[in-house]
Amino acid sequence: MKIKLRLNRGIQALIAGSVIFALIGFVENKSYDKVCNKVVIQIDNQFKNYFITDSDVLDLITLNGTSPLIGKPFSEINLKEIENAIGANPYVLNAEAYKAITGNLVIFINQQRPIARIIRDDGPDAYITSKGTVVPVSPYYTARVMVLRGSYADDLIKNHLDNPENRKLLQLLQFIYQDEFWNSQIAEIEVDEQQQVTFYPQVTRQKIEFGPPEEIDSKFRKLEIFYQEILPHKGWNHYASVNLKFRDQIICE
């Protein structure tokens, strides 16, 4: 009896599973046969970036309105082509498109996150993103990030920062951006041809000679000591510069 009972339960489970898969297949086929009723665009603005709008996305996927999607059968809509068209925009990190059972085409977009703005005297500005890529500035929106300038700026625009040569500089920018205090305190960064880094603070007037983008944690610990233990006693603008280049030393002048 126990064997029969187990067999019956096994058969029931198999039948139930088959019914579920059949229903899923039926729903998918019905969804596939539907036409697109609406295009729903969701842009992730968790970092308060507004580089791309819903209308920009619609222009990209409809070829500026010449190839509308509403009313078009889903069988004729290539989701991968839509994702690639949106991803070609320099402000887009990634895009995902899928068909909803309601008949809507849903598009979800993650934007690039700028962490610094490259300022140049002889060329257009650009943003450095959290991934190390360089994207152009937008005519519609300005991100409030630290400024990067200097003779090394042209190389950054040509080669980006997601390569081995510039990876340490990217790590430095990421460190500053992710730290609430240093991100608000450091207004400008200058980088020369040898990747020697100099900071210019937001509040105090000292020039901070950081040196190469190495030993980031230990150098910022020294800078923290300078702010917490030296400046309160000497005065916030007593020194013109502070040098963090040398190990276990803080040189103030």
N, C-alpha and C positions, 0 to 999 in steps of 0.2 A: 504493500500500500504506500509506504513511504517513497519507494522508487517511482511509482506512478504519479504521486503527488508532485515530486520534484520535476518529472518530465512534463506534467501539465503546466506547472509554473514556468518552466523553461520555454515551452511552446507559446504560452501567453505573452511572455516577455518579448519573444521573437516577433510575434504578430504585432504587439504594440509598437515595437521599434520600427517595423516595416511601415506601419500606418503613419508614424511620425515623419519618417523620411519621405513618404509619398506626399504628405501634406506640405512639407518644406519645399519639395520639388514643384508642387502645384503652385504654391505661393510665389516661388521664384519665377516660374514660367509666366504667371499672370503679371508679375511686376515687369518682366522683360518685355511683354507685349504692350504695356502701357505707353502712352505718350508722355512727354515731359510737361507737367502742369505748371511748374514753377521752379525757378532757380533760387536756392537758398544759399547765401554766402555768409560764412562765419569767419571773421578775421580776429585772430588772437591779439589783443592789445594789452596783455598783462604788464608789459613794460612801458605802456603809454606811448607807443610808437604809432604814427599815423602816416606812414609812407605810401600806403596803397589803400584805395577806397573800393567800395562795392562796384561803382561805375567803372573804375579801372579794370577790375576783374571781368566784368561783363564785356567790355570792349575787347579784352584779350581772347575770350573764349567764343565770341560771336563775330570776330573779325570786324570790329567797329560797327556791329549791328547788321552786317550784310549776310550773316549766316545765323539766324535766330535759332534758339534751342527749344523754346516753348512751343508745344504742339508737335514736336519732332518725336518719332518713335524711339524708345530707348535702344532698340536693336540697331539704330543708325548713329548712336552717340558713342564715341570712343573715349572712355574715361581716361585712358593713359595719355591720349593726345591733349585732353583738357588739362591734366596735371602738368604735362610738359610745357604747354603754352603759358600757364601761370608761373611755373618755376623759372621760365626764362626772364622774368622780371627781376632785376638785381636786388630789389628790396624783399623778395620772398625767399625764406629759408626752405620751406617745403610746402607742398599742397596735396590734399587728398580729396578725391571726388568719388561719390558713390550714389547709387539709386536708392531712394527711400521707398518703402512699401506704399506710401501715400501718393506716389507719382511725382514726387519732387526730386530734383537733382540737387544734392547737397554738396557744397564745396567748403572744406575747412582749410584755413591758411595760417601758417606760422610765419611771422615776419622776421627779417634780420634784426639783430639787436646791436646798435652802434655803441661802442664803448669809448671812442675817441674820434676827434675830427682833425684831419690833416689840413693845415693851413699853408698855402704856398703863395709866394709873391709873383711867380711867373707861370702860374697855371691854375686850373680849377681846383677847388677844395674837394675833399672826399672824406668818407667815414671809414673807420676800421671797425669791423663787426666782432662780436664775441668769438666767432669761429676763425678770425684771422683774415677774412676776405676784405677787399676794399671795394666799396660801392660809392657811386656818385651822390652828391648832396641832392636833396629834393627841393624843387621850387615852391612846394606847398607846405613843407613842415621842416622845422629845425629842431634837432635833438639837443638836449642840454647835457653835453658831455665835455670832458676835459679836452683841451686843445693840444695838438702835437705839431711842432714845427721844427725846422732845422734842415741842414744840408742833406740829411738822410731821407727826407720825405719823398723825394722822387723815386728812390729805390723801393720804398714801401709801396708806392702806387703801382710800380711796374711788376714787382715780385710778390706782393701781398705778404702776409705774416705767417701763413700756414705752411712755411717751408723750414727746413732745418736751420738755415742761416738766421732767420728772424724769429724763431720760436721762443727764444728767451725774452725778447722784447715783448712778444705777445703775452707771455706769462706775467710779465711785470704789469702790463696794462690791465690784464684780467684781475690781478691781485688788487690793484688800486680801485678798480671799478666795483669789485665785490665787497670792499671794506667801506662801511658807511662813513667813518671819520675821514679816511684818506681821500675818498672820492669827493667829499665836500671841501677838503682842505687844499688839495693840489689842483690848481687851475690850469696850469700850462706845463708841458713837457717839451724840452728841446733835445734833439738827438743829432749828433754830428756824424761825419763819415765813418768814424771808428766805433759807432754805437756807444759813445759816451753820453750818458743821460744827465740832464740837469732839470730840477723841478723849480717852479715858481709858484709859491703858495697863494692862496686866496686872501688870507688875512694878514699874516706877517710879511715882512719885506725881505727876508733872507733868500738868497739864492742857494739852493740845496744841490750840491754836487754829489750825485748818486754813483757816478762811474758806470761801468758796464752793467747790463741787466743780469747780474749774478748775485748769489747769496742774498736773495730778496728778503727773506725772513729776518736774518740777522741785521741787515742794514735798516730795516724799518723798526726793529727793536731799539737800535741806537737813535734813530730819529725820534722815537717815542720818548726816550730818556731826555733828549734835547728839549722837547716840548714840555715835559712834565717836571723836570728837575733843574734845568739850566735857565730857560727863559723866564720862569716866574721870579727868579732871584736877580737876574741881570737886566730884565726888561725885554718886552716882546720885540723891540726893534733895535736892541743894543748891538747885535752882530749883523754884518752885511752878508756873510756867507757861512755855510756849514758844510764840511766835507765828510762824506761817509765812505770814501773809497778804501780806506785802510782798515785792516782787520783789527778789531778791539779798540778802535780809536774814533773819537769825534773831534775834528779840528774846527774850531770856531774862530772867525776873524772879523 
